[in-house]
Amino acid sequence: MSLTDIVSSLNRPWLAEAGLVLFGAAFVAIICRLFSAGHRERDRAAAALPLEDAPSVIASDRTP
């Protein structure tokens, strides 16, 4: 019996179901993380952070 015979005889419809279950678990975990009360303060603090640093000084603006 060759490897081709073994692989072709496998019944693989469970692979699609396993992918769906993994996606559903990840989706539920992300939703729970978004709406959990424990992370609200950290999210508020992160929202208050600036998106960019202060503008840097250009070389021609410096005084000698």
Secondary structure, DSSP 8 states (H G I E B T S, - for coil): --HHHHHHH---THHHHHHHHHHHHHHHHHHHHHH-GGGHHHHHHHHHS-SS------GGGS--
